[in-house]
Amino acid sequence: MNQIGLVGRLVREIELKEVGEDKVVLNNTLAVAKRGKKENGSQADFIPIVAWGQVAKLMQLYCEKGHMVGLTGRIQSRSYVNKEEETVFIVEMVVDEVHFLQNKKIEAAAVSK
């Protein structure tokens, strides 16, 4: 079984890329807090994420950099050859569902009051 659930903060602003006819993809990183604290503050793991289609569009509408989200999906590994002709291996989370733990529209209303 290949299932994963993570809660963390988005590291970058949301950007969708079109990859073919009516296909969009979102690539970002999720900062997931580690238990306990180190001397210099809290620690986090930085997990690459990829979302496709409707999930990606929803994340673009309701999320921004720094927002806390809950994600469910699966782990995927892949590789490619870079410009230097070296093989690069990637392990990332493919997002199937997003749970909005912060709403940017609510935050914007609170800031404007």
Secondary structure in CASP SS format (residue, H / E / C, confidence):
PFRMAT SS
TARGET T0000
AUTHOR 0000-0000-0000
METHOD secondary structure of the structure
MODEL  1
M C 1.00
N C 1.00
Q C 1.00
I E 1.00
G E 1.00
L E 1.00
V E 1.00
G E 1.00
R E 1.00
L E 1.00
V C 1.00
R C 1.00
E C 1.00
I C 1.00
E C 1.00
L E 1.00
K E 1.00
E E 1.00
V C 1.00
G C 1.00
E C 1.00
D C 1.00
K C 1.00
V E 1.00
V E 1.00
L E 1.00
N E 1.00
N E 1.00
T E 1.00
L E 1.00
A E 1.00
V E 1.00
A E 1.00
K E 1.00
R E 1.00
G E 1.00
K E 1.00
K E 1.00
E C 1.00
N C 1.00
G E 1.00
S E 1.00
Q E 1.00
A E 1.00
D E 1.00
F E 1.00
I E 1.00
P E 1.00
I E 1.00
V E 1.00
A E 1.00
W E 1.00
G H 1.00
Q H 1.00
V H 1.00
A H 1.00
K H 1.00
L H 1.00
M H 1.00
Q H 1.00
L H 1.00
Y H 1.00
C C 1.00
E C 1.00
K C 1.00
G C 1.00
H C 1.00
M E 1.00
V E 1.00
G E 1.00
L E 1.00
T E 1.00
G E 1.00
R E 1.00
I E 1.00
Q E 1.00
S E 1.00
R E 1.00
S E 1.00
Y E 1.00
V E 1.00
N C 1.00
K C 1.00
E C 1.00
E C 1.00
E C 1.00
T E 1.00
V E 1.00
F E 1.00
I E 1.00
V E 1.00
E E 1.00
M E 1.00
V E 1.00
V E 1.00
D E 1.00
E E 1.00
V E 1.00
H E 1.00
F E 1.00
L C 1.00
Q C 1.00
N C 1.00
K H 1.00
K H 1.00
I H 1.00
E H 1.00
A H 1.00
A H 1.00
A H 1.00
V H 1.00
S H 1.00
K C 1.00
END
